[in-house]
Amino acid sequence: MAAKEAIKETTKEATKVAANRFSIDYMSLSSGLHTFDFEVDDALFAEMESNEIKGGKCSVHACLNCSDAKLDVNVVISGSVVVECDRCLDDCNIPIEFSGLLTVRFSDLQHDYDGDVMWIAKGDQLSLKQYIYESIVISLPYRRVHEEGGCNPEMMARFSVADDDDIVETEE
């Protein structure tokens, strides 16, 4: 019985750590610059229930400038994610490079997050999870394909280029 309780406690702690792994307790920090490093893995994309990103591994470096009035967070993300290739539909590894500035302001009133300014209540932890996820998503190229020659040959064999004679035959 004690073993089951220990397992439950361990599971609760693991869930709590996962939920807070992209959070910063800024209230315990002095004014000035502070740096934080986070690792993004498949778990983030599963948590966010991403339909387009199947997995990935990215490093996040956050430089937080702490003041009484606001927080400025410079975020740099690098790594790669796995998406479906638009050409052959196989998994495709896409490199990610992102650099952005997030301003965090304090208010007891509810404000909308617009992608550049986040509003939180004074004393709350700063969670970067949504910002990191959205930054990765907007870093994806419009067209997601393997490098030339990297697509599934069986799928590519199903495609053929139609010439004018084929088009005329189809129209008749």
C-alpha positions as CSV (number, residue, x, y, z in Angstrom):
1,M,0.0,0.0,0.0
2,A,2.8,2.4,0.8
3,A,4.4,1.7,-2.6
4,K,1.2,2.7,-4.4
5,E,1.0,6.0,-2.4
6,A,4.7,6.7,-3.3
7,I,3.9,6.1,-6.9
8,K,0.9,8.4,-6.8
9,E,3.0,11.2,-5.2
10,T,5.8,10.7,-7.7
11,T,3.2,10.9,-10.6
12,K,1.7,14.1,-9.0
13,E,5.2,15.7,-8.8
14,A,6.1,14.7,-12.3
15,T,2.9,16.3,-13.6
16,K,3.5,19.4,-11.6
17,V,7.1,19.7,-12.9
18,A,5.9,19.1,-16.5
19,A,3.2,21.8,-16.1
20,N,5.8,24.3,-14.7
21,R,8.8,23.4,-16.8
22,F,8.4,26.5,-18.9
23,S,7.6,28.8,-16.0
24,I,9.7,31.4,-14.2
25,D,9.2,32.5,-10.7
26,Y,10.2,36.1,-11.3
27,M,9.1,37.3,-7.9
28,S,12.2,35.7,-6.4
29,L,14.5,37.5,-8.8
30,S,16.3,40.8,-8.3
31,S,15.9,43.6,-10.8
32,G,18.2,43.2,-13.8
33,L,19.0,40.5,-16.3
34,H,18.5,36.8,-15.7
35,T,18.9,33.9,-18.2
36,F,17.0,30.7,-18.4
37,D,17.3,27.6,-20.7
38,F,14.5,25.2,-21.5
39,E,14.3,22.1,-23.6
40,V,11.3,21.5,-25.8
41,D,10.5,17.9,-26.8
42,D,7.6,15.8,-28.1
43,A,5.7,16.3,-24.8
44,L,5.0,20.0,-25.4
45,F,3.4,19.3,-28.8
46,A,1.3,16.5,-27.3
47,E,0.2,18.8,-24.4
48,M,-0.7,21.5,-26.9
49,E,-2.6,18.9,-29.0
50,S,-0.8,20.0,-32.1
51,N,-2.2,18.7,-35.4
52,E,0.6,19.8,-37.6
53,I,3.7,19.2,-35.4
54,K,4.3,15.5,-34.7
55,G,7.3,16.0,-32.4
56,G,10.6,17.7,-32.2
57,K,13.5,18.9,-30.1
58,C,14.4,22.6,-29.6
59,S,16.5,24.5,-27.2
60,V,15.1,27.8,-25.8
61,H,17.3,30.5,-24.3
62,A,15.4,33.2,-22.5
63,C,17.0,36.4,-21.2
64,L,14.7,38.1,-18.7
65,N,15.0,41.8,-17.8
66,C,13.2,42.2,-14.5
67,S,11.8,45.5,-13.3
68,D,9.0,46.7,-11.1
69,A,6.9,47.9,-14.0
70,K,7.3,45.1,-16.5
71,L,9.3,42.1,-17.7
72,D,11.1,42.0,-21.0
73,V,11.9,38.5,-22.3
74,N,14.2,38.0,-25.2
75,V,13.6,34.4,-26.5
76,V,15.8,32.5,-28.9
77,I,14.6,29.1,-30.1
78,S,16.7,26.7,-32.3
79,G,16.2,23.1,-33.2
80,S,13.9,21.1,-35.4
81,V,10.4,19.7,-35.5
82,V,8.8,16.8,-37.4
83,V,5.8,17.6,-39.7
84,E,4.2,15.9,-42.6
85,C,5.9,16.6,-45.9
86,D,3.5,18.5,-48.2
87,R,4.9,16.6,-51.2
88,C,5.1,12.9,-50.2
89,L,3.2,12.9,-46.8
90,D,6.1,11.2,-44.9
91,D,7.6,12.7,-41.8
92,C,9.8,15.6,-42.5
93,N,12.4,17.2,-40.2
94,I,12.2,21.0,-40.4
95,P,14.8,23.3,-38.8
96,I,13.5,26.0,-36.5
97,E,15.2,29.3,-35.8
98,F,13.3,32.0,-33.9
99,S,14.2,35.2,-32.0
100,G,11.6,37.4,-30.4
101,L,10.8,39.8,-27.6
102,L,7.9,39.3,-25.2
103,T,6.8,42.1,-22.9
104,V,5.0,41.1,-19.8
105,R,2.9,43.7,-17.9
106,F,1.1,43.4,-14.6
107,S,-2.6,43.9,-14.0
108,D,-5.3,42.4,-11.9
109,L,-7.7,42.9,-14.8
110,Q,-8.0,40.3,-17.5
111,H,-6.4,41.4,-20.8
112,D,-6.0,39.6,-24.1
113,Y,-2.6,38.2,-25.0
114,D,-1.7,39.6,-28.5
115,G,1.5,37.7,-29.1
116,D,3.7,40.6,-28.1
117,V,2.4,41.7,-24.7
118,M,1.3,39.3,-22.1
119,W,-0.6,40.4,-19.0
120,I,-0.4,38.6,-15.7
121,A,-1.3,39.3,-12.1
122,K,1.5,40.5,-9.9
123,G,2.9,37.5,-8.1
124,D,1.8,34.9,-10.7
125,Q,4.5,32.7,-12.2
126,L,5.4,33.6,-15.8
127,S,4.6,30.7,-18.0
128,L,6.3,30.8,-21.4
129,K,4.7,27.5,-22.6
130,Q,2.2,29.1,-25.0
131,Y,4.6,31.7,-26.3
132,I,7.3,29.1,-27.0
133,Y,4.8,26.8,-28.8
134,E,3.3,29.7,-30.9
135,S,6.8,30.9,-31.7
136,I,7.8,27.5,-33.1
137,V,4.5,27.3,-35.1
138,I,5.0,30.7,-36.7
139,S,8.6,29.8,-37.5
140,L,7.5,26.9,-39.8
141,P,7.9,27.6,-43.5
142,Y,4.7,27.9,-45.5
143,R,5.8,25.0,-47.7
144,R,7.1,22.0,-45.7
145,V,8.9,19.5,-47.9
146,H,12.0,17.3,-47.8
147,E,15.2,18.5,-49.5
148,E,15.4,17.6,-53.2
149,G,15.6,13.8,-53.5
150,G,14.5,13.2,-49.9
151,C,10.9,12.4,-50.5
152,N,9.5,8.9,-50.5
153,P,10.3,7.4,-53.9
154,E,7.2,5.2,-54.0
155,M,4.9,8.2,-53.4
156,M,6.8,10.3,-55.9
157,A,6.4,7.6,-58.6
158,R,2.7,8.1,-58.3
159,F,3.0,11.6,-59.6
160,S,3.5,12.2,-63.3
161,V,3.8,15.3,-65.3
162,A,1.1,15.6,-67.9
163,D,2.0,16.9,-71.3
164,D,-0.3,18.6,-73.8
165,D,-1.3,15.3,-75.5
166,D,-2.5,13.9,-72.1
167,I,-4.6,16.9,-71.5
168,V,-6.2,16.8,-74.9
169,E,-7.0,13.1,-74.4
170,T,-8.6,13.8,-71.1
171,E,-10.8,16.6,-72.5
172,E,-12.2,14.4,-75.3
